[in-house]
Amino acid sequence: MQWTRFWTVTAAAYLAGGRAADARRAVTAGMAAAAERDAHGYRAALLRLEAEVLLAEGDATEAQTRGDAALAAALELGARPEIAHCHALLARLSPSPSSEHAASARRIFEELGMTFWSALV
């Protein structure tokens, strides 16, 4: 499980390739494996990836729900890179292009030196 980071790497690759159905299967497998092994540290990323799958499938309402849950899980862990990725996702779901989520994502990415990701928000 470690080399795929509980399927998060696989799901992200499928999403980047536009293969939402395959990404959904990877997220489902990752959630099951993480739950079985009490790998709570992967919950935020898996919820965010699930939200991205839902968004790719056109279900913005459910994507928002999962995105909010992902951000809460990331905040609970204090996982700043994942917090930034969650804010970036929620910014994409926001009706306002200059949303608070976008500003938060950019700020955290820049503080962490993640300029590639900051430029995408």
N, CA, C and O atoms as a Tinker XYZ file with bonds, in Angstrom:
   484  protein
     1  N      0.811000   -1.204000    0.000000    73     2
     2  CA     0.000000    0.000000    0.000000    64     1     3
     3  C      0.854000    1.267000    0.000000    63     2     4     5
     4  O      0.446000    2.287000   -0.554000    81     3
     5  N      2.012000    1.210000    0.606000    73     3     6
     6  CA     2.791000    2.431000    0.768000    64     5     7
     7  C      3.224000    3.038000   -0.569000    63     6     8     9
     8  O      3.203000    4.259000   -0.724000    81     7
     9  N      3.611000    2.211000   -1.526000    73     7    10
    10  CA     4.128000    2.806000   -2.759000    64     9    11
    11  C      3.039000    3.518000   -3.559000    63    10    12    13
    12  O      3.346000    4.414000   -4.345000    81    11
    13  N      1.785000    3.143000   -3.377000    73    11    14
    14  CA     0.701000    3.865000   -4.057000    64    13    15
    15  C      0.061000    4.900000   -3.138000    63    14    16    17
    16  O     -0.847000    5.630000   -3.534000    81    15
    17  N      0.563000    4.945000   -1.883000    73    15    18
    18  CA    -0.017000    5.845000   -0.876000    64    17    19
    19  C     -1.520000    5.613000   -0.767000    63    18    20    21
    20  O     -2.332000    6.534000   -0.856000    81    19
    21  N     -1.852000    4.333000   -0.569000    73    19    22
    22  CA    -3.246000    3.900000   -0.446000    64    21    23
    23  C     -4.068000    4.342000   -1.654000    63    22    24    25
    24  O     -5.166000    4.884000   -1.525000    81    23
    25  N     -3.509000    4.097000   -2.806000    73    23    26
    26  CA    -4.142000    4.326000   -4.103000    64    25    27
    27  C     -4.306000    5.800000   -4.462000    63    26    28    29
    28  O     -4.885000    6.104000   -5.504000    81    27
    29  N     -3.818000    6.724000   -3.638000    73    27    30
    30  CA    -3.983000    8.143000   -3.968000    64    29    31
    31  C     -3.179000    8.518000   -5.207000    63    30    32    33
    32  O     -3.645000    9.311000   -6.025000    81    31
    33  N     -1.985000    7.964000   -5.358000    73    31    34
    34  CA    -1.161000    8.254000   -6.537000    64    33    35
    35  C     -1.859000    7.728000   -7.792000    63    34    36    37
    36  O     -1.925000    8.414000   -8.812000    81    35
    37  N     -2.372000    6.515000   -7.704000    73    35    38
    38  CA    -3.064000    5.899000   -8.836000    64    37    39
    39  C     -4.301000    6.716000   -9.219000    63    38    40    41
    40  O     -4.523000    6.995000  -10.397000    81    39
    41  N     -5.093000    7.091000   -8.237000    73    39    42
    42  CA    -6.311000    7.866000   -8.510000    64    41    43
    43  C     -5.968000    9.215000   -9.146000    63    42    44    45
    44  O     -6.628000    9.640000  -10.095000    81    43
    45  N     -4.951000    9.880000   -8.632000    73    43    46
    46  CA    -4.552000   11.177000   -9.190000    64    45    47
    47  C     -4.082000   11.029000  -10.632000    63    46    48    49
    48  O     -4.377000   11.878000  -11.474000    81    47
    49  N     -3.355000    9.959000  -10.916000    73    47    50
    50  CA    -2.888000    9.732000  -12.287000    64    49    51
    51  C     -4.071000    9.487000  -13.224000    63    50    52    53
    52  O     -4.113000   10.015000  -14.335000    81    51
    53  N     -5.020000    8.691000  -12.770000    73    51    54
    54  CA    -6.208000    8.448000  -13.596000    64    53    55
    55  C     -6.981000    9.749000  -13.829000    63    54    56    57
    56  O     -7.436000   10.009000  -14.943000    81    55
    57  N     -7.126000   10.554000  -12.798000    73    55    58
    58  CA    -7.829000   11.834000  -12.968000    64    57    59
    59  C     -7.105000   12.726000  -13.961000    63    58    60    61
    60  O     -7.735000   13.352000  -14.815000    81    59
    61  N     -5.790000   12.788000  -13.854000    73    59    62
    62  CA    -5.003000   13.614000  -14.778000    64    61    63
    63  C     -5.172000   13.135000  -16.216000    63    62    64    65
    64  O     -5.099000   13.928000  -17.156000    81    63
    65  N     -5.396000   11.840000  -16.379000    73    63    66
    66  CA    -5.600000   11.284000  -17.711000    64    65    67
    67  C     -7.048000   11.293000  -18.166000    63    66    68    69
    68  O     -7.364000   10.761000  -19.230000    81    67
    69  N     -7.936000   11.893000  -17.373000    73    67    70
    70  CA    -9.340000   11.974000  -17.746000    64    69    71
    71  C    -10.104000   10.672000  -17.599000    63    70    72    73
    72  O    -11.135000   10.474000  -18.243000    81    71
    73  N     -9.601000    9.782000  -16.748000    73    71    74
    74  CA   -10.237000    8.474000  -16.568000    64    73    75
    75  C    -10.924000    8.416000  -15.200000    63    74    76    77
    76  O    -10.448000    7.756000  -14.277000    81    75
    77  N    -12.044000    9.119000  -15.095000    73    75    78
    78  CA   -12.755000    9.253000  -13.821000    64    77    79
    79  C    -13.234000    7.914000  -13.273000    63    78    80    81
    80  O    -13.165000    7.691000  -12.065000    81    79
    81  N    -13.714000    7.023000  -14.124000    73    79    82
    82  CA   -14.214000    5.721000  -13.648000    64    81    83
    83  C    -13.078000    4.910000  -13.021000    63    82    84    85
    84  O    -13.267000    4.279000  -11.981000    81    83
    85  N    -11.913000    4.926000  -13.642000    73    83    86
    86  CA   -10.763000    4.222000  -13.071000    64    85    87
    87  C    -10.314000    4.891000  -11.774000    63    86    88    89
    88  O     -9.934000    4.216000  -10.817000    81    87
    89  N    -10.360000    6.214000  -11.748000    73    87    90
    90  CA   -10.002000    6.948000  -10.532000    64    89    91
    91  C    -10.956000    6.592000   -9.400000    63    90    92    93
    92  O    -10.532000    6.426000   -8.256000    81    91
    93  N    -12.233000    6.475000   -9.713000    73    91    94
    94  CA   -13.230000    6.102000   -8.694000    64    93    95
    95  C    -12.901000    4.725000   -8.104000    63    94    96    97
    96  O    -12.978000    4.534000   -6.891000    81    95
    97  N    -12.536000    3.774000   -8.959000    73    95    98
    98  CA   -12.181000    2.434000   -8.463000    64    97    99
    99  C    -10.947000    2.502000   -7.567000    63    98   100   101
   100  O    -10.886000    1.815000   -6.547000    81    99
   101  N     -9.970000    3.317000   -7.936000    73    99   102
   102  CA    -8.758000    3.460000   -7.117000    64   101   103
   103  C     -9.090000    4.098000   -5.770000    63   102   104   105
   104  O     -8.580000    3.661000   -4.738000    81   103
   105  N     -9.936000    5.124000   -5.769000    73   103   106
   106  CA   -10.330000    5.782000   -4.515000    64   105   107
   107  C    -11.084000    4.794000   -3.622000    63   106   108   109
   108  O    -10.835000    4.731000   -2.418000    81   107
   109  N    -11.989000    4.036000   -4.200000    73   107   110
   110  CA   -12.751000    3.046000   -3.429000    64   109   111
   111  C    -11.812000    2.012000   -2.809000    63   110   112   113
   112  O    -11.959000    1.663000   -1.638000    81   111
   113  N    -10.851000    1.525000   -3.589000    73   111   114
   114  CA    -9.881000    0.549000   -3.069000    64   113   115
   115  C     -9.018000    1.194000   -1.982000    63   114   116   117
   116  O     -8.721000    0.563000   -0.968000    81   115
   117  N     -8.622000    2.435000   -2.191000    73   115   118
   118  CA    -7.805000    3.135000   -1.202000    64   117   119
   119  C     -8.537000    3.358000    0.101000    63   118   120   121
   120  O     -7.963000    3.184000    1.175000    81   119
   121  N     -9.806000    3.745000    0.018000    73   119   122
   122  CA   -10.589000    3.957000    1.234000    64   121   123
   123  C    -10.746000    2.657000    2.015000    63   122   124   125
   124  O    -10.646000    2.650000    3.242000    81   123
   125  N    -10.993000    1.554000    1.304000    73   123   126
   126  CA   -11.143000    0.254000    1.971000    64   125   127
   127  C     -9.826000   -0.152000    2.631000    63   126   128   129
   128  O     -9.817000   -0.599000    3.778000    81   127
   129  N     -8.722000    0.000000    1.914000    73   127   130
   130  CA    -7.412000   -0.387000    2.454000    64   129   131
   131  C     -7.024000    0.494000    3.639000    63   130   132   133
   132  O     -6.490000    0.002000    4.633000    81   131
   133  N     -7.290000    1.788000    3.533000    73   131   134
   134  CA    -6.954000    2.707000    4.626000    64   133   135
   135  C     -7.799000    2.407000    5.864000    63   134   136   137
   136  O     -7.291000    2.446000    6.985000    81   135
   137  N     -9.071000    2.112000    5.669000    73   135   138
   138  CA    -9.941000    1.780000    6.804000    64   137   139
   139  C     -9.489000    0.474000    7.463000    63   138   140   141
   140  O     -9.468000    0.366000    8.689000    81   139
   141  N     -9.133000   -0.502000    6.650000    73   139   142
   142  CA    -8.694000   -1.796000    7.169000    64   141   143
   143  C     -7.424000   -1.668000    8.010000    63   142   144   145
   144  O     -7.227000   -2.413000    8.970000    81   143
   145  N     -6.570000   -0.720000    7.640000    73   143   146
   146  CA    -5.285000   -0.574000    8.319000    64   145   147
   147  C     -5.235000    0.629000    9.264000    63   146   148   149
   148  O     -4.169000    0.984000    9.766000    81   147
   149  N     -6.380000    1.247000    9.501000    73   147   150
   150  CA    -6.454000    2.449000   10.341000    64   149   151
   151  C     -5.476000    3.524000    9.883000    63   150   152   153
   152  O     -4.848000    4.188000   10.709000    81   151
   153  N     -5.346000    3.695000    8.588000    73   151   154
   154  CA    -4.441000    4.689000    8.005000    64   153   155
   155  C     -5.191000    6.017000    7.854000    63   154   156   157
   156  O     -5.466000    6.467000    6.741000    81   155
   157  N     -5.510000    6.626000    8.980000    73   155   158
   158  CA    -6.336000    7.843000    8.996000    64   157   159
   159  C     -5.673000    9.012000    8.271000    63   158   160   161
   160  O     -6.356000    9.932000    7.821000    81   159
   161  N     -4.367000    8.979000    8.158000    73   159   162
   162  CA    -3.648000   10.067000    7.498000    64   161   163
   163  C     -3.971000   10.198000    6.026000    63   162   164   165
   164  O     -3.689000   11.238000    5.430000    81   163
   165  N     -4.551000    9.180000    5.422000    73   163   166
   166  CA    -4.891000    9.219000    4.003000    64   165   167
   167  C     -6.337000    9.628000    3.757000    63   166   168   169
   168  O     -6.740000    9.824000    2.611000    81   167
   169  N     -7.108000    9.757000    4.807000    73   167   170
   170  CA    -8.542000   10.062000    4.660000    64   169   171
   171  C     -8.781000   11.368000    3.918000    63   170   172   173
   172  O     -9.626000   11.425000    3.025000    81   171
   173  N     -8.046000   12.418000    4.275000    73   171   174
   174  CA    -8.255000   13.718000    3.633000    64   173   175
   175  C     -7.975000   13.651000    2.141000    63   174   176   177
   176  O     -8.768000   14.140000    1.335000    81   175
   177  N     -6.855000   13.051000    1.770000    73   175   178
   178  CA    -6.508000   12.959000    0.349000    64   177   179
   179  C     -7.513000   12.111000   -0.410000    63   178   180   181
   180  O     -7.903000   12.456000   -1.526000    81   179
   181  N     -7.936000   11.003000    0.187000    73   179   182
   182  CA    -8.911000   10.151000   -0.488000    64   181   183
   183  C    -10.261000   10.849000   -0.642000    63   182   184   185
   184  O    -10.907000   10.719000   -1.682000    81   183
   185  N    -10.689000   11.582000    0.372000    73   183   186
   186  CA   -11.944000   12.341000    0.255000    64   185   187
   187  C    -11.828000   13.421000   -0.819000    63   186   188   189
   188  O    -12.762000   13.643000   -1.590000    81   187
   189  N    -10.677000   14.090000   -0.863000    73   187   190
   190  CA   -10.475000   15.131000   -1.890000    64   189   191
   191  C    -10.498000   14.515000   -3.281000    63   190   192   193
   192  O    -11.125000   15.053000   -4.193000    81   191
   193  N     -9.820000   13.393000   -3.442000    73   191   194
   194  CA    -9.812000   12.733000   -4.745000    64   193   195
   195  C    -11.208000   12.244000   -5.126000    63   194   196   197
   196  O    -11.593000   12.287000   -6.295000    81   195
   197  N    -11.955000   11.782000   -4.134000    73   195   198
   198  CA   -13.339000   11.393000   -4.417000    64   197   199
   199  C    -14.138000   12.611000   -4.883000    63   198   200   201
   200  O    -14.948000   12.509000   -5.804000    81   199
   201  N    -13.911000   13.754000   -4.252000    73   199   202
   202  CA   -14.587000   14.985000   -4.675000    64   201   203
   203  C    -14.191000   15.351000   -6.102000    63   202   204   205
   204  O    -15.029000   15.797000   -6.885000    81   203
   205  N    -12.926000   15.164000   -6.438000    73   203   206
   206  CA   -12.480000   15.467000   -7.805000    64   205   207
   207  C    -13.113000   14.518000   -8.814000    63   206   208   209
   208  O    -13.440000   14.927000   -9.929000    81   207
   209  N    -13.289000   13.258000   -8.435000    73   207   210
   210  CA   -13.988000   12.307000   -9.308000    64   209   211
   211  C    -15.424000   12.766000   -9.508000    63   210   212   213
   212  O    -15.916000   12.805000  -10.636000    81   211
   213  N    -16.093000   13.113000   -8.419000    73   211   214
   214  CA   -17.485000   13.577000   -8.516000    64   213   215
   215  C    -17.591000   14.819000   -9.397000    63   214   216   217
   216  O    -18.524000   14.948000  -10.190000    81   215
   217  N    -16.644000   15.719000   -9.255000    73   215   218
   218  CA   -16.641000   16.924000  -10.088000    64   217   219
   219  C    -16.451000   16.545000  -11.555000    63   218   220   221
   220  O    -17.127000   17.094000  -12.425000    81   219
   221  N    -15.556000   15.629000  -11.835000    73   219   222
   222  CA   -15.329000   15.173000  -13.213000    64   221   223
   223  C    -16.571000   14.508000  -13.789000    63   222   224   225
   224  O    -16.812000   14.558000  -14.995000    81   223
   225  N    -17.350000   13.889000  -12.920000    73   223   226
   226  CA   -18.586000   13.229000  -13.347000    64   225   227
   227  C    -19.761000   14.212000  -13.429000    63   226   228   229
   228  O    -20.852000   13.838000  -13.857000    81   227
   229  N    -19.541000   15.456000  -13.022000    73   227   230
   230  CA   -20.584000   16.467000  -13.129000    64   229   231
   231  C    -21.455000   16.636000  -11.901000    63   230   232   233
   232  O    -22.480000   17.314000  -11.969000    81   231
   233  N    -21.079000   16.042000  -10.784000    73   231   234
   234  CA   -21.880000   16.151000   -9.555000    64   233   235
   235  C    -21.222000   17.150000   -8.601000    63   234   236   237
   236  O    -20.586000   16.756000   -7.623000    81   235
   237  N    -21.379000   18.432000   -8.890000    73   235   238
   238  CA   -20.738000   19.495000   -8.103000    64   237   239
   239  C    -21.266000   19.549000   -6.669000    63   238   240   241
   240  O    -20.512000   19.872000   -5.750000    81   239
   241  N    -22.531000   19.242000   -6.465000    73   239   242
   242  CA   -23.109000   19.305000   -5.120000    64   241   243
   243  C    -22.442000   18.283000   -4.197000    63   242   244   245
   244  O    -22.026000   18.616000   -3.088000    81   243
   245  N    -22.347000   17.048000   -4.664000    73   243   246
   246  CA   -21.722000   16.006000   -3.848000    64   245   247
   247  C    -20.211000   16.243000   -3.752000    63   246   248   249
   248  O    -19.599000   15.919000   -2.734000    81   247
   249  N    -19.611000   16.803000   -4.797000    73   247   250
   250  CA   -18.183000   17.138000   -4.760000    64   249   251
   251  C    -17.918000   18.171000   -3.663000    63   250   252   253
   252  O    -16.913000   18.090000   -2.957000    81   251
   253  N    -18.813000   19.128000   -3.528000    73   251   254
   254  CA   -18.676000   20.146000   -2.483000    64   253   255
   255  C    -18.717000   19.495000   -1.094000    63   254   256   257
   256  O    -17.911000   19.822000   -0.223000    81   255
   257  N    -19.651000   18.582000   -0.902000    73   255   258
   258  CA   -19.778000   17.887000    0.386000    64   257   259
   259  C    -18.505000   17.133000    0.726000    63   258   260   261
   260  O    -18.000000   17.232000    1.845000    81   259
   261  N    -17.974000   16.365000   -0.252000    73   259   262
   262  CA   -16.733000   15.606000   -0.015000    64   261   263
   263  C    -15.551000   16.544000    0.157000    63   262   264   265
   264  O    -14.665000   16.281000    0.970000    81   263
   265  N    -15.528000   17.637000   -0.601000    73   263   266
   266  CA   -14.439000   18.611000   -0.471000    64   265   267
   267  C    -14.409000   19.250000    0.900000    63   266   268   269
   268  O    -13.340000   19.433000    1.484000    81   267
   269  N    -15.580000   19.591000    1.415000    73   267   270
   270  CA   -15.661000   20.152000    2.770000    64   269   271
   271  C    -15.175000   19.143000    3.810000    63   270   272   273
   272  O    -14.461000   19.504000    4.746000    81   271
   273  N    -15.567000   17.870000    3.640000    73   271   274
   274  CA   -15.126000   16.817000    4.567000    64   273   275
   275  C    -13.619000   16.604000    4.464000    63   274   276   277
   276  O    -12.951000   16.377000    5.473000    81   275
   277  N    -13.085000   16.677000    3.254000    73   275   278
   278  CA   -11.643000   16.520000    3.050000    64   277   279
   279  C    -10.881000   17.644000    3.735000    63   278   280   281
   280  O     -9.866000   17.400000    4.387000    81   279
   281  N    -11.365000   18.875000    3.590000    73   279   282
   282  CA   -10.701000   20.013000    4.236000    64   281   283
   283  C    -10.739000   19.859000    5.753000    63   282   284   285
   284  O     -9.740000   20.118000    6.424000    81   283
   285  N    -11.866000   19.446000    6.293000    73   283   286
   286  CA   -11.966000   19.249000    7.743000    64   285   287
   287  C    -10.977000   18.176000    8.211000    63   286   288   289
   288  O    -10.324000   18.346000    9.241000    81   287
   289  N    -10.864000   17.090000    7.472000    73   287   290
   290  CA    -9.924000   16.022000    7.838000    64   289   291
   291  C     -8.479000   16.512000    7.745000    63   290   292   293
   292  O     -7.661000   16.193000    8.608000    81   291
   293  N     -8.164000   17.278000    6.714000    73   291   294
   294  CA    -6.802000   17.803000    6.550000    64   293   295
   295  C     -6.463000   18.796000    7.659000    63   294   296   297
   296  O     -5.345000   18.802000    8.176000    81   295
   297  N     -7.434000   19.634000    8.019000    73   295   298
   298  CA    -7.210000   20.587000    9.108000    64   297   299
   299  C     -6.996000   19.860000   10.431000    63   298   300   301
   300  O     -6.156000   20.260000   11.237000    81   299
   301  N     -7.748000   18.805000   10.647000    73   299   302
   302  CA    -7.606000   18.020000   11.875000    64   301   303
   303  C     -6.193000   17.434000   11.979000    63   302   304   305
   304  O     -5.614000   17.375000   13.064000    81   303
   305  N     -5.656000   17.009000   10.849000    73   303   306
   306  CA    -4.302000   16.439000   10.827000    64   305   307
   307  C     -3.208000   17.508000   10.840000    63   306   308   309
   308  O     -2.071000   17.244000   11.232000    81   307
   309  N     -3.566000   18.711000   10.409000    73   307   310
   310  CA    -2.562000   19.762000   10.269000    64   309   311
   311  C     -1.673000   19.540000    9.057000    63   310   312   313
   312  O     -0.523000   19.977000    9.040000    81   311
   313  N     -2.200000   18.864000    8.042000    73   311   314
   314  CA    -1.451000   18.531000    6.827000    64   313   315
   315  C     -1.540000   19.690000    5.839000    63   314   316   317
   316  O     -2.430000   19.726000    4.989000    81   315
   317  N     -0.613000   20.634000    5.955000    73   315   318
   318  CA    -0.704000   21.872000    5.176000    64   317   319
   319  C     -0.746000   21.664000    3.666000    63   318   320   321
   320  O     -1.546000   22.328000    3.008000    81   319
   321  N      0.065000   20.783000    3.073000    73   319   322
   322  CA    -0.068000   20.608000    1.622000    64   321   323
   323  C     -1.463000   20.107000    1.230000    63   322   324   325
   324  O     -2.030000   20.555000    0.234000    81   323
   325  N     -2.006000   19.185000    2.013000    73   323   326
   326  CA    -3.344000   18.672000    1.699000    64   325   327
   327  C     -4.405000   19.739000    1.960000    63   326   328   329
   328  O     -5.393000   19.818000    1.230000    81   327
   329  N     -4.211000   20.548000    2.976000    73   327   330
   330  CA    -5.130000   21.663000    3.228000    64   329   331
   331  C     -5.171000   22.569000    2.001000    63   330   332   333
   332  O     -6.243000   22.990000    1.567000    81   331
   333  N     -4.002000   22.865000    1.449000    73   331   334
   334  CA    -3.934000   23.726000    0.268000    64   333   335
   335  C     -4.633000   23.072000   -0.927000    63   334   336   337
   336  O     -5.366000   23.741000   -1.655000    81   335
   337  N     -4.410000   21.774000   -1.132000    73   335   338
   338  CA    -5.077000   21.086000   -2.246000    64   337   339
   339  C     -6.593000   21.095000   -2.062000    63   338   340   341
   340  O     -7.332000   21.240000   -3.036000    81   339
   341  N     -7.062000   20.943000   -0.828000    73   339   342
   342  CA    -8.503000   21.000000   -0.564000    64   341   343
   343  C     -9.049000   22.391000   -0.862000    63   342   344   345
   344  O    -10.109000   22.525000   -1.473000    81   343
   345  N     -8.331000   23.422000   -0.433000    73   343   346
   346  CA    -8.767000   24.794000   -0.738000    64   345   347
   347  C     -8.812000   25.024000   -2.252000    63   346   348   349
   348  O     -9.728000   25.673000   -2.758000    81   347
   349  N     -7.822000   24.490000   -2.968000    73   347   350
   350  CA    -7.792000   24.653000   -4.429000    64   349   351
   351  C     -9.006000   23.984000   -5.067000    63   350   352   353
   352  O     -9.620000   24.542000   -5.976000    81   351
   353  N     -9.347000   22.801000   -4.595000    73   351   354
   354  CA   -10.540000   22.116000   -5.105000    64   353   355
   355  C    -11.790000   22.925000   -4.809000    63   354   356   357
   356  O    -12.623000   23.133000   -5.692000    81   355
   357  N    -11.924000   23.381000   -3.569000    73   355   358
   358  CA   -13.111000   24.150000   -3.187000    64   357   359
   359  C    -13.180000   25.476000   -3.937000    63   358   360   361
   360  O    -14.270000   25.990000   -4.185000    81   359
   361  N    -12.033000   26.030000   -4.298000    73   359   362
   362  CA   -12.023000   27.251000   -5.113000    64   361   363
   363  C    -12.609000   26.966000   -6.492000    63   362   364   365
   364  O    -13.326000   27.798000   -7.047000    81   363
   365  N    -12.306000   25.788000   -7.049000    73   363   366
   366  CA   -12.870000   25.418000   -8.353000    64   365   367
   367  C    -14.380000   25.255000   -8.266000    63   366   368   369
   368  O    -15.084000   25.458000   -9.255000    81   367
   369  N    -14.877000   24.895000   -7.105000    73   367   370
   370  CA   -16.313000   24.713000   -6.919000    64   369   371
   371  C    -17.025000   26.010000   -6.552000    63   370   372   373
   372  O    -18.254000   26.073000   -6.556000    81   371
   373  N    -16.251000   27.039000   -6.237000    73   371   374
   374  CA   -16.816000   28.314000   -5.798000    64   373   375
   375  C    -17.318000   29.124000   -6.991000    63   374   376   377
   376  O    -16.691000   29.133000   -8.050000    81   375
   377  N    -18.458000   29.808000   -6.812000    73   375   378
   378  CA   -18.972000   30.651000   -7.897000    64   377   379
   379  C    -18.115000   31.905000   -8.115000    63   378   380   381
   380  O    -18.186000   32.529000   -9.174000    81   379
   381  N    -17.320000   32.264000   -7.131000    73   379   382
   382  CA   -16.494000   33.462000   -7.223000    64   381   383
   383  C    -15.043000   33.089000   -7.557000    63   382   384   385
   384  O    -14.407000   32.360000   -6.795000    81   383
   385  N    -14.512000   33.580000   -8.690000    73   383   386
   386  CA   -13.144000   33.219000   -9.070000    64   385   387
   387  C    -12.085000   33.721000   -8.087000    63   386   388   389
   388  O    -10.991000   33.161000   -8.028000    81   387
   389  N    -12.383000   34.743000   -7.332000    73   387   390
   390  CA   -11.413000   35.253000   -6.352000    64   389   391
   391  C    -11.848000   34.862000   -4.943000    63   390   392   393
   392  O    -11.829000   35.678000   -4.022000    81   391
   393  N    -12.235000   33.607000   -4.795000    73   391   394
   394  CA   -12.774000   33.147000   -3.525000    64   393   395
   395  C    -11.714000   33.096000   -2.436000    63   394   396   397
   396  O    -10.513000   33.117000   -2.704000    81   395
   397  N    -12.189000   33.031000   -1.214000    73   395   398
   398  CA   -11.317000   32.878000   -0.048000    64   397   399
   399  C    -10.527000   31.577000   -0.147000    63   398   400   401
   400  O     -9.372000   31.517000    0.275000    81   399
   401  N    -11.144000   30.541000   -0.699000    73   399   402
   402  CA   -10.448000   29.264000   -0.856000    64   401   403
   403  C     -9.246000   29.405000   -1.784000    63   402   404   405
   404  O     -8.179000   28.856000   -1.508000    81   403
   405  N     -9.414000   30.139000   -2.885000    73   403   406
   406  CA    -8.302000   30.326000   -3.824000    64   405   407
   407  C     -7.158000   31.074000   -3.150000    63   406   408   409
   408  O     -5.993000   30.710000   -3.307000    81   407
   409  N     -7.490000   32.108000   -2.408000    73   407   410
   410  CA    -6.452000   32.884000   -1.714000    64   409   411
   411  C     -5.741000   32.025000   -0.674000    63   410   412   413
   412  O     -4.520000   32.102000   -0.536000    81   411
   413  N     -6.488000   31.216000    0.053000    73   411   414
   414  CA    -5.875000   30.330000    1.057000    64   413   415
   415  C     -4.964000   29.305000    0.396000    63   414   416   417
   416  O     -3.859000   29.051000    0.875000    81   415
   417  N     -5.425000   28.720000   -0.699000    73   415   418
   418  CA    -4.606000   27.725000   -1.400000    64   417   419
   419  C     -3.308000   28.353000   -1.888000    63   418   420   421
   420  O     -2.229000   27.805000   -1.662000    81   419
   421  N     -3.403000   29.500000   -2.555000    73   419   422
   422  CA    -2.195000   30.168000   -3.057000    64   421   423
   423  C     -1.235000   30.518000   -1.932000    63   422   424   425
   424  O     -0.027000   30.319000   -2.060000    81   423
   425  N     -1.766000   31.040000   -0.826000    73   423   426
   426  CA    -0.915000   31.434000    0.300000    64   425   427
   427  C     -0.154000   30.241000    0.859000    63   426   428   429
   428  O      1.056000   30.316000    1.073000    81   427
   429  N     -0.862000   29.140000    1.096000    73   427   430
   430  CA    -0.211000   27.957000    1.661000    64   429   431
   431  C      0.793000   27.371000    0.677000    63   430   432   433
   432  O      1.915000   27.042000    1.063000    81   431
   433  N      0.404000   27.235000   -0.591000    73   431   434
   434  CA     1.336000   26.708000   -1.584000    64   433   435
   435  C      2.609000   27.562000   -1.649000    63   434   436   437
   436  O      3.718000   27.031000   -1.706000    81   435
   437  N      2.438000   28.873000   -1.638000    73   435   438
   438  CA     3.605000   29.763000   -1.719000    64   437   439
   439  C      4.468000   29.662000   -0.468000    63   438   440   441
   440  O      5.695000   29.653000   -0.563000    81   439
   441  N      3.839000   29.587000    0.706000    73   439   442
   442  CA     4.604000   29.446000    1.954000    64   441   443
   443  C      5.417000   28.156000    1.963000    63   442   444   445
   444  O      6.500000   28.100000    2.547000    81   443
   445  N      4.892000   27.127000    1.315000    73   443   446
   446  CA     5.565000   25.835000    1.293000    64   445   447
   447  C      6.517000   25.693000    0.097000    63   446   448   449
   448  O      7.154000   24.654000   -0.073000    81   447
   449  N      6.608000   26.733000   -0.722000    73   447   450
   450  CA     7.476000   26.672000   -1.895000    64   449   451
   451  C      6.915000   25.816000   -3.019000    63   450   452   453
   452  O      7.659000   25.368000   -3.891000    81   451
   453  N      5.614000   25.589000   -3.003000    73   451   454
   454  CA     4.955000   24.759000   -4.018000    64   453   455
   455  C      4.418000   25.663000   -5.139000    63   454   456   457
   456  O      3.212000   25.740000   -5.375000    81   455
   457  N      5.338000   26.335000   -5.811000    73   455   458
   458  CA     4.960000   27.352000   -6.789000    64   457   459
   459  C      4.220000   26.773000   -7.998000    63   458   460   461
   460  O      3.375000   27.450000   -8.582000    81   459
   461  N      4.526000   25.533000   -8.378000    73   459   462
   462  CA     3.802000   24.910000   -9.483000    64   461   463
   463  C      2.308000   24.881000   -9.172000    63   462   464   465
   464  O      1.484000   25.279000   -9.995000    81   463
   465  N      1.973000   24.407000   -7.977000    73   463   466
   466  CA     0.569000   24.286000   -7.590000    64   465   467
   467  C     -0.063000   25.646000   -7.389000    63   466   468   469
   468  O     -1.230000   25.841000   -7.731000    81   467
   469  N      0.685000   26.593000   -6.841000    73   467   470
   470  CA     0.169000   27.939000   -6.619000    64   469   471
   471  C     -0.270000   28.577000   -7.929000    63   470   472   473
   472  O     -1.287000   29.269000   -7.980000    81   471
   473  N      0.498000   28.342000   -8.984000    73   471   474
   474  CA     0.176000   28.931000  -10.285000    64   473   475
   475  C     -1.088000   28.345000  -10.894000    63   474   476   477
   476  O     -1.690000   28.960000  -11.774000    81   475
   477  N     -1.496000   27.174000  -10.444000    73   475   478
   478  CA    -2.694000   26.529000  -11.004000    64   477   479
   479  C     -3.993000   26.993000  -10.351000    63   478   480   481
   480  O     -5.078000   26.719000  -10.864000    81   479
   481  N     -3.887000   27.692000   -9.229000    73   479   482
   482  CA    -5.095000   28.118000   -8.503000    64   481   483
   483  C     -5.615000   29.402000   -9.096000    63   482   484
   484  O     -6.624000   29.931000   -8.632000    81   483
